Amino acid sequence: MPAVTVENPLTLPRVAAPAEARPRPVLAVSTAPSGFEGEGFPVRRAFAGIDYKHLDPFIMMDQMGEVEYAPGEPKGTPWHPHRGFETVTYLIDGTFVHRDSHGGGGVINGGDTQWMTAGSGLLHIEAPPESLVMSGGLFHGLQLWVNLPKRDKMMAPRYQDIGGGQVKLLTSADGGALLRLIAGDLDGNKGPGATHTPITMLHVSVNPGAEVTLPWRADFNALAYGLAGRGTAGEEGRPFRTGQAVVFGSGDSLTIRADESQESRSPNFEVVLLGGEPIREPMMHYGPFVMNTHAELAQAFEDFQAGRLGTVPAEES
């Protein structure tokens, strides 16, 4: 970790919050419980227990791995449906193959992002390639679920393949942090991900002992999640580490600092920062369906059973 980097961050555009920006305080730090998903790959439920009013428009996020598979061990998911939201899969280490019943799909490697807008619904499958199953190896990534407003829930499905080379690379004011802007706008810099719901998503590597203070839209919420290492959040220096999520309060800027001493497996403090414009609509979530009402959830399940969300290719059914 990480897959996308540069030798000298000082060659990159610099981002800093203006002096008059109001710092966002830390409201809460929570620890993600561990579990298993799909055919049995390990995950951390990053936002478990956080009130939805602090997450909106995000629904959930899983940290997949970090796990070192032996030959024959790599696992994926079986064919399954989605409706009413977008899935964002950001791969840090390893390889994943995606296919869906709408014709989207491809191979994502370390540093790549796949952005799938399920919209009116589809079936999809994610699995390691046969070569990785045979060889084993390191697997690590994130899957984020982003809600769609009622007006867009039944839109046609769409797939975006965002290669690691497309990510906008930036740095902090002193060059002590590398910023990978995947989606949204940060201080006038735009990430490649095209979103229906306005969000900002970036992966930040903070050097040991370094601090980064970024401008943040006042109308967005703000969340941080520790991928590796340890440090603090906010001007008040609230400690957090790998597998912990931070909820920030209102303001115009947010601060992350890395501890002087980091883990041997990861020289920097690795953090995902997320913000989005709240949708402020009822959110009903049942398994792979995210709608506004119980009746819409029931309709989604009925459509899935009737094959109206797509069908598995004959050779795999």
Protein Blocks (a to p, Z undefined) as FASTA:
>chain_A
ZZbdcfblmlpccddddfklccdddfbdcddddddehjopacddfkgoiafklmomcfbd
cdehjddddehkaccddddddehiacddddfbdcdddddfkopacdddehiacdddfkno
pcddddddfklmmnopadddddddddddfklmmgccddddddfklpccdddfkopaccdd
fbdceehiacfbdcfbdcddddddddehiacdddddfkbccddddfbdcddedjkopacd
ehiacdddedjbdcddddfbdcfklmbacddddddddfkiacddehjbccfbfklmmmmm
mmmmnopnopcdfklZZ
